[in-house]
Amino acid sequence: MFLLLILPILVSGFLVCHIHPFYRYKVHRYEGQYLYLKSANLGMICLFIALGLVLIVNRHAYFFAAITHVAPIKWLPDALFAQTPYEFTSNLLYELDAFTNQEVINLTWVTMITFSMLLVPVFWSLLAYIKYCVRYMTLSPKERLNARVFSDSSLDDFLFKSALEKGDKMVMLTLSDRRLYVGKVLSLGEPNEAEGLNQEISIKPVMSGYRDKGTLEVHFTKHYANTDANAVTIIKQDLISSACAFSFATYEKLHRKG
């Protein structure tokens, strides 16, 4: 019977990865076999939750039948709770007249658990969203959750915080071909399953130039304030070899010493 639950376990775990407000921003970091293992891990959690729910609902079916007489939901039909989920499912399978008694028993449990497992990711994600809204005192906890995801990568964390920084805080980005840009980070790319939030960034450049091949000394060749004050440059993050905060005062001091 457990073999029939392998696919629902992977599917429910994969659903958690894609709709849970925290895991959805980390799914791009799960690749190959690790994605299967992570889906299986979350799917097993869904399995145990679903199994517990199925047992509780069947054990206390009389309680759910009684609530149809409570005023706010008195409109619910009595027939809805006339049978336990086990009885309802097994009766449907018996009507098919295609299985033995033992097969009906096994398929009844598999069907109930599978159906419950596919519902668990939805309610799990909803409860997680409510939890994060309460914890961060906001209806849009996306930025706080992104900060948690980026905290395990120094470059991601630096760029993300720079994008959120108010004012004119500048950063200097050096690319793999020794080109460099100084400017204000405007935004990071929208998340997707393959690359997450870090596939590209947009900056408002103030200056650009290059690093000397031998000494790596900084040389600026273009000042955007003199050309186009509204210029925006989009850079693929995997091209960035280093990033740091930039201060004109510090640069001028170092330049004079040089």
N, C-alpha and C positions, 0 to 999 in steps of 0.2 A: 504493500500500500504506500510505503514511503517513497518508492520510485515514482509514483504518480504525482508526488508533491514537489519533485525537483524543479520542474519548469515553473510552477507557481512561486516557489521560493525565489528563483532568479528574477522573475518578472516583478514581484512585489519589491524586492530589494532594488531593482533598477528604477522602479517608480519612485522610491524614496530618494534615490540619488538625483532624480530630475525635478521633483516638486517640493522636496523639503527645503525650507528657506535657508538652511545652512549648507547642506550637502550639495545643493544645486550649483553653488559657486566653487565647489571643490572637485566636481566630477571630471573636469578637464585634466586633473592631475592623476586620475586613475586610468592607467593605460594597460592594454593587453590583458594578461592573466590577472593582474591586480584588480582590474575592474570587475572581473568575474568573482574574485574572492570577496571584494567589498560588497558586491550585490548579494552574494551568498550569505555574508555576515549579517547584513541588514535584513535579508529575507528570512533568516532563521529567527531573528527577533520578531518579525511579523508573524512567523509561524506560531511561536509560543504565545504571542498576544492573541492571535486568532483562535488558537486551541482553547485558551482560557475563556475567551468570550463565548465560544460555542458551548462549552461545558456549563458556564454560568447561565446562559439564556435557556438551555434545555432543562437545567436543574430548577430554575425559578420561573418557568413559563407561566405559572399561575399568577405571579405578580404582574407580569405584563398584560395578562388577560384582564386583571382587575382595573388597570388604569383606563380602560375604555369607558369606565363609568365615572371618571373624574371629569368635572365640568369643562375645563379648557379643551379637552380632546375627546369629548363624549361622541363627537361625530364619527370617530373611527369605527369601522364595522366590527362587530363581535367575531365574525368569521375569521378576521385577520389573525386573531390569537386563539382560535378554537383548537389548534394543534400546535405541538412543539415543532421547531424547525426540523428536528429529526423525523418526526412522524410525517410532516408535509413532504419532505424530500424523499423519504423511503416509499411513500404512497405513489409519488410520481414515477419512481423507478419501477415499482411493481406493475404499474399500468402499462409500461412498455412491453412487459412480458418477454424480456430478452435476457434476463439474468437469473441465476440461481439465488437462493436465499442468502448464502454467504457473500456472494458478489454484491447483492443489494446492500447488505450491511456495510461492506467495505466502501462501496461507491458512495453511499450516503454520507459517511464521515469525510471522505475525500472531497465531495462536492461542497459540503458545508464549510469545511476548513479552507478550501480554495476560494470560495466566494468571500469569506471573511478576510482572508489574506489580501485580497485585492482592494478591500475597503480600508484596511488598516493604514496604508500609506497616506490616504486622503485625510483621515482624521488625525493621524500622527502629525502630518505637516500643518494642519489647521491649528492644533494645540500648540505646536512649536511656534507658529507665527504669533499666536496670542501671547505666549510666554515672552517672546522677544519684544513685543510691543509694550508689555507691562514692565519688563526689565529696563528697557531703554527709554520708556516714557514717550513713545512716538508711534504713529500709525505706519511709518515707513522706516523700518529698522535696517534697510538695505546697506547703508553706509557703515553702520556699526558691525554688521556681519561681514562685510567685505574687509574691514580692518582686521578682524579675527583671522580671516583666510589669508590675508597678505602678511600677517605677523611672522610667518615662518620663512619668508623670503625678504632679505634686506632691501633688494632693489625694488620689489613690488611695494613693500611697506613705505619706502622713501618716496616713490612716485605718487602713490595714492595719497599720502599725507600732504605732499606738495600741491596736488590738485585741489585738496580741500582747504588749503591755507588761504586765508583772506589777505587782501593787500597785494603788494607787488613783490613778494618773495621770489627771487630768481634761483634757477638751477642751471648747472652747466652739464651738458650731456656730451660725452665723447663716444663716437661711433667706431665700429670695427675698422673702418677705412681711414681713421684719424681725423675725420671731419668732426667739428664740434659746434654746438649751438648753446647760446645763453638766452634764457627766456622764462616765461611763466607757464607752468603746466596748466592747461585748460581742462583736459578731461582724459579719461582712459576709455578704451573701446568697450562696447557693450559685450556682456558675457555670451559665450556659446559653449556647446558641449565639447568642442575640440580644443579651444584655446583659452577659455575662461575670460577673465576681464583684462588680461595683460597682452593682448595681441598687438595693440598699437596705442600710441598716445598722440595727442595734439598739443602743441605748444605755441605760444605767441612769442616769436623770437625777437630779441633785442639786438643781438650780435651773432655772427657766425664766423667761422674760420677753420683753422686746422692745427694739428700738433706736428712739430718738426719730427721727422722720421728718426733722427739720431738722438736728439736731446729731449724730445717730447715737450719742448717749450711751446706755449700757447701763442698763436698769431691770429689776430682778428683781421678779417679782410672786408667785412660788410657790416654796416650799421643800419638797421632797418628803420630807425626813427627818421633817417634822412631820405628814405625811399617810400616805404609803405608801412604806415603805423598800424594798419589792420591786417598785416600778413599773418597767416597761420600755417604752420608746418606740421605734417603728420609723419611720425616716425615709427617704424616697426620696432617693437621692444627687443626682439632678438638681435637687432643690429647694435644695441647699446652695450658698449664695453665697460663704461664707468659713468657714474653720476654723483654729483655733489652739489651742495648749496653754493651759491655765488654771491659775493659781495664786491661791489665796485671799489669800496674803500680798501679792502684787503688786497684786491688785484692791483690797485694803483701803488700801494706800498711795496708789494713784491716786484712790480714792474720797475719802480724807481731803483730798488736795490740791485735788480738785474742789470 
